Amino acid sequence: MKSQDYRFSVAPMMDWTDRHCRVFHRRLSRRARLYTEMLTTGAVVHGDRARLLGFDASEHLVALQLGGSDPRELAAAARIGEDFGYDEINLNVGCPSDRVKDGRFGACLMAEPALVAEGVAAMKRAVRVPVTVKCRIGIDDQDPELALDTLARGVIEAGADVLIVHARKAWLNGLSPKENRDIPPLDYERVYRLKAAMPHVPIIINGGIASLDEAKRHLAYVDGVMLGRAAYQEPWRLLSVDPDLFDEAAPYTTMQEALEAMIPYIEEELARGKRLHAITRHFVGAFFGVSGARAFRRHLAEHGTRPGAGADVLREAIALIGSRAAAPMAA
């Protein structure tokens, strides 16, 4: 597989995305960069590594996203991730959940830019793969002009290769993690200003981007775009990534073909004891707006959750889709 750049990435989403989702997304785009859900350094260093870190070879290029603040543990976890074959180590300084705040990782670290920089430097010394940082523009009452600039310059000086910026604040006091995805206003211009101030640093923008048309508009100002909910809830959009952003053919022409290409993987996973629904739950948005989409979802919901359900359930669901899904939908 050829080397990728950072023009397009798919964001990890806690409790939503997993390795089955990444395998599915890779069937839709060869060029999108994929990220694991955030794993704490403690889990990586002391937990069941095969279960937590194992991934399918088809996922490359794939990044391991870490949550943590202790430089020594970050370095150890990064080294383990590199040994497992991950192509990038990403430090999350943007997740606003209560659990990460209590554990001193995620968005609360926006208040400790020197510690974040120390962690990045430790990871850079530990691995040869790129080390990247995903952050917010600020938290709570921070001034985004000062907070983002301080964090960005600190981690870049420490050796970070790329900075991914979710273009809204995180309010750790007063808003739930769900509310933090929508209520703080987006400020794309702040990210554009960061890029203008640091022209030689690869800057990726994230947050509220709902289509490839929007992504292309952002690419006039920054180096790359990361989609989150839009990629997960409406995965058909990913079929247009390679042709629209990289001038290359998509791996499969239609969503039906992409899902049929998932069947060998599904059969392998079922043979290992996985349940069908654990994989097909990521397909519910595959046919948004086309004839048969509701029947497709209903068939998976009714039959895919049954004990012993096999890949034939997916084949039957695909057969319910109308001819309007013969080509990718508008991006």
N, C-alpha and C positions, 0 to 999 in steps of 0.2 A: 504494500500500500504506500502511495507516495506521501511525502511530507506535507503536513497541513500548515496553514497559517491561522491567524486568530480572527479572521473576518466574521466567522459565525460560530457560536457556541450554544449549547443547550444547558440551561442552569439546572443544578440538582435542587430537589424540593423535598424537604423532610416529610417523611410518612407517605410520600407519593411515588417518587422515582426509586428504582432499584436496578439491579443488573439485568433483569428481564426487560425492563423498560429500555435500558440502553441498547440491548441487542435489537429490539424492535426499531428504535430510532436509527440504528446503524443500517438497517435494511432500507431506510428512507433516504439517507444521505451518507455518502462516503466522506464528505469534507467537514461536516459539523464536528466540533470538538465536544466530547462528552465528559461529564463529571459525575463522580460518585456522590451519594448523599454524604453529609458531613459525618465523619467519625472522630470521636475524641481520641486524643493521644493515648489516654489511659487504656481505652478499649483496644487500640492497635498494638500497644506494647504488651499488655497483659492478657488480652482476650483470645478468643478462638480465631486465629488469623485466617485460617482456611475458609471459615464461614463468613467472616467480615470482609475479607479482601479478595476472595476468589472472584474471577471474572472470566468471561468467554473471550477467546482470542480475537473474535470478530469485532470486539468493541474498540480496538485501537483506532485512532489515538484517544486514550482515556486518561483522565486526571483523577488522582486521589485528593479529596478535599478533607482537610484536617481541622479540628477545633481544639485549641489548647493555647496555653500562655507560657508554660515553662520551656525555656529554650532547649534544655537538655532532652526533655521528652519530645519536643517537636523534632529535634534532630534525629532521635532514635526512631520515631514513627516515620519520618520522611525516608530514612534509610531502609526501613522495612518495606515501605511502599515501593521504593525503587527496586528492591530485590524481588518483589512480586511481579514486576514488569510494568508498573505504571509509567506513563510517558511524561507526567507532570505532577508536581506536588503543589496543591493550592491551600492557602491558609484563609480560613473564613473569619473575617472581622466585620460581618454584616448581619448575622442571624440574631433576631431580637427576642427569642423565646426566653421564658423565665428560667428554664433549665440551664441554658448557656450562661445567663447572667449569674446564676448561683454558682456555676462552675468556673467563673472568670475566663470565659472565652466567648467568641462571637462578637456582637456589636458593642458590648460594654468595653471592649479593648480599644475602641475609638478614643477613649479617655486616657489611654496609656500608649501613645505612639512610640515612645522610646522602647518599651517592652516588646511591642510588635516588631520593631526594627531589630532588636536583639534576637528575637525568634527567627526572623528571616535570615539573618546572618548565620545563625547556627545551622539552619537547614541547608543553606548554600554551601557551607563547609562540608556537610554530610553527604550530599548527593551531586550527581552530574546532570540530572534532568532539570528542566526549567522549574523554578520556584516562583509562584505567582500569589497575589493577594487579592481577595474580594472584600470590598468594604462598602460602607454607606458614605453619604456626603457629610454626615455628622450624627450626633445623638442628642436628644433632649434639648437643652438650651445652648448647645455649642453653636458658634458662628461657623456656618459651612465654609466660608472663605478661608478662615484660619484652620479649622479642624481638618479639612480634606487636604489642604496644602501641606500641613505639618506631617500628617500621616504619609502622604504620597512621597514627599521628599525623603522622609526617614527610611521608608522601606526600599526605595530605589537606591539610595546611598548604601543600604545594607546589602544590595545585590539582587533584589526582586527583578524578575525578567519582564513581568507584565502586571498591570494594575486593572482590575475589573471593578467598576464603580456602579453600584445600585443608586440611581439618581434621586434618592429621597432620604430624608432623615429617618432614623429609628427612634421612636419614643419609648424608652424603657420604663418610664413611670407614667402610667395612665392609659396605655393602649395595650391590647392583647396582641400576640403575634399575628393573628389574622387581620386585625385592624391595621397593623403596621404595613401590610401589603397594599393598602388602599388609601388610608386617611392622610398620612403626611404627603403634602403635595410633591409632585415630581418637579425636578429642576434640572432639565437636560442642559440648559445653558451653563450651569455650574460645571458640568463635566466637560463641555466644550472649552470653557475657559482653562480648565486644568490642562487639557491637551495643548492648547495654544501656549501655555506657560511652560510646558515640558514637551516640546515638539519631537524629541528623539526617544521618548518613552512610549511603548505600545499601551494605549488606553482603550479599554473595552467598556461599552455602556450597557447597562441593564436596568430593567424596571419599567413595567407598563407597556412594553413594545408588543403590539398585537398582530403584526403582519410583516411580510417581507418588504412590502412597499415602504413601511415605516423604517424598517432596518436600513434600506438603501438610502433613505434621507439622512439618517444618522451617520452613515459611512462617509458623508461629505465632510464631517467634522472630527471623527474619531477613527481608530484603526479597526474596530470590530464591534459586533453586536451580540449580546447574549439574550436569548428568549427563555422565559420560564413557563408560566402558566399557558401561554398561547401554544407552545410546542407540545405540552402535555395534553391539554384539553382538546386541541385540534391538530393532532399529529400529521394530518394530511398536508399541512403547510410545509412540512419538511421535504416533501417530494419536489418542491421547487427550489430548494436551496442550491443544489449543485448546478442546475442550468442557469438560474438567475444570478447567482453571486460568483460562480466560478467558471461559467461557460463550459460546463461539462455535463454529460448525460447523468441523470439520476440512476441509481442502481436498478430500479424497476420502474416501469412506465406507469403502472397503476397501483392503487392501494391493494386491490385484490391480489396482484402478483406479489407484492411485498408481504402480505399476510400469508400467502401460500408458501413463500420462502421461509417463513417462521416455523413451518410444521416440522421439519427435521429437528430443529432445536427443541421444540416443544416435546417431541417424542423422546428425545434424549433426557430431558428434564423429568418427564413423567416416569421414565425408567429408573431415575435416581430417587423417586419418591415424592417429587413435587406435585402439587395439585394444579389442575388446569387453570383454575380461577386466579391463582397467583400470577399467572402470565397474561391471561386474556383480559384481566381487569384494566390493563393499559391500552386496550383496543377500543374502548367505548366511544371515543371521539373520532374514530378512523374515517367515518363516512358522513360527516356533518353535512346536512342539507341535500343529501341525495336520496333517490327513491330506494326504499328498503332499509334505511338506516335504523329506524325504530325497531323493525323486525329483527335486524342483526343484533342490536343491543339486547332485546328481550330474549332472543334465543340463547345468547351467551349467559345472561343472568339466570335463566330458568334451568339450563342444562349444564352449563360449565361449572356450577358450584356443587353438583352432585358428586358423591364419593365415586371414584373410579372413572370420572369423565375423561374421555380421550380426545385426541386431535380431530376425530371425526366431527365433534361438536363445532369446532371452528370451520371445518369444510362446509358443514350444513349452513352455518350462519353466513358465510361468504356467498353461498348460492342464493341467498335472499336479497342480495343487492341488485339494484336495477342498472341498466346500461349507462345511465348518466355518470356512473363512477368510472367509466372507461378511460378517462383522462384526469390528470391532476386538476383540482379546483383552483380558483384564483387565489393567489398568495396574499 
